[in-house]
Amino acid sequence: MIAQPSGTDSGHTTDVAVTDEASASPSPSPSPKASTARPVRPTDLIKGMQATIDWLVRERQMSDDAGDELRGRLREVEEAIADDDLDKAREKLREFAEKLARLRKKDRISGNGYNTLAAGAGQLAQALTNR
């Protein structure tokens, strides 16, 4: 038996029995639900990355010319996807990532901007692999 306070300040306690027995009516565990989310389309990821580039340029976290260069690389990825040439799309994405790294080394993009676009490029690479 464990003494539990009764909920008043009168100093009285209520005895509660503790057992190792399972409850007669256990509560049901939530069942896992099948995911209804559909995979993200590569073109949607590209549009998000383009919007990020626009924002970074506007907020002066990336130079204008760096933004133009990265937008051009993403346009090439998008065109390759539209032509259903996934090998070319992957190659153009690799070029985008290399350019992004060079821009960071030259301090033409902020660290946070670099991290955001690098994560987007990783997601895009995964989406292209899954196609």
C-alpha positions in Angstrom: 0.0 0.0 0.0 1.1 3.5 -0.8 -0.2 6.5 1.1 -1.5 9.2 -1.3 -2.7 12.6 -0.2 -6.5 12.9 -0.4 -6.4 16.2 -2.1 -7.1 18.4 0.9 -4.8 20.2 3.3 -6.3 18.3 6.3 -3.3 16.0 6.4 -5.4 12.9 5.8 -4.2 10.2 3.4 -5.9 7.7 1.2 -4.4 4.2 0.8 -4.0 3.1 -2.8 -3.2 -0.5 -3.6 -0.5 -1.1 -6.1 -0.4 -4.5 -7.9 1.6 -6.1 -10.7 -1.6 -7.3 -12.4 -2.7 -6.0 -15.8 -5.8 -3.9 -16.0 -9.0 -5.8 -16.8 -9.8 -3.3 -19.5 -6.5 -2.1 -21.1 -6.8 1.0 -23.2 -6.3 0.4 -26.9 -3.0 1.5 -28.4 -3.3 3.8 -31.4 -2.9 1.9 -34.6 -0.4 3.3 -37.1 -2.0 4.9 -40.1 -0.8 4.5 -43.6 0.8 7.7 -45.0 -1.5 9.4 -47.4 1.2 12.0 -48.4 2.3 11.7 -51.9 6.0 12.1 -52.8 7.1 15.6 -53.6 7.6 16.3 -57.2 11.0 17.5 -58.3 9.5 20.5 -60.0 7.9 21.6 -56.8 11.2 21.3 -55.0 12.8 23.4 -57.7 10.2 26.1 -57.4 10.8 26.2 -53.6 14.5 26.5 -54.2 14.0 29.3 -56.7 11.8 31.2 -54.2 14.5 30.7 -51.6 17.1 32.2 -53.9 14.8 35.2 -54.6 14.4 35.7 -50.8 18.1 35.4 -50.2 18.9 38.0 -52.8 16.2 40.3 -51.5 17.5 40.0 -48.0 21.1 40.6 -49.1 22.2 37.1 -48.0 23.3 36.3 -51.5 24.7 38.6 -54.2 22.5 39.4 -57.3 24.9 37.7 -59.7 25.2 34.6 -57.5 21.4 34.4 -57.5 21.3 34.7 -61.3 23.9 31.9 -61.6 22.0 29.5 -59.3 18.6 30.3 -61.0 20.2 29.4 -64.3 21.5 26.1 -63.0 18.1 25.2 -61.6 16.5 26.1 -64.9 18.7 23.6 -66.6 17.7 20.9 -64.1 14.0 21.8 -64.7 14.5 21.6 -68.5 16.1 18.2 -68.3 13.2 16.9 -66.2 10.7 18.3 -68.7 12.6 16.4 -71.4 12.4 13.3 -69.2 16.2 13.1 -69.2 16.8 12.2 -65.6 20.5 11.5 -66.1 21.0 15.0 -67.5 18.9 16.4 -64.6 21.1 14.7 -62.1 24.2 16.0 -63.8 22.9 19.6 -63.8 21.9 19.3 -60.2 25.5 18.2 -59.4 26.7 21.3 -61.2 24.3 23.4 -59.2 25.7 21.9 -55.9 29.3 22.5 -57.0 28.4 26.1 -57.9 26.7 26.5 -54.6 29.8 25.3 -52.7 32.1 27.6 -54.7 29.8 30.6 -53.9 29.9 29.8 -50.2 33.7 29.5 -50.3 33.8 33.0 -51.9 31.4 34.2 -49.2 28.8 35.2 -51.8 26.0 33.5 -49.9 25.3 33.4 -46.2 25.9 30.2 -44.2 22.1 29.8 -43.5 21.3 30.4 -47.2 23.9 27.8 -48.2 22.6 25.2 -45.7 19.0 25.8 -46.9 19.8 25.4 -50.6 22.1 22.4 -49.9 19.3 20.7 -48.1 16.9 21.4 -51.0 19.5 20.0 -53.4 19.7 16.9 -51.3 15.9 16.5 -51.4 15.8 17.1 -55.1 18.6 14.5 -55.7 16.5 12.0 -53.6 13.4 12.8 -55.6 15.2 12.3 -58.9 16.6 8.9 -57.7 13.1 7.8 -56.8 11.7 8.4 -60.3 
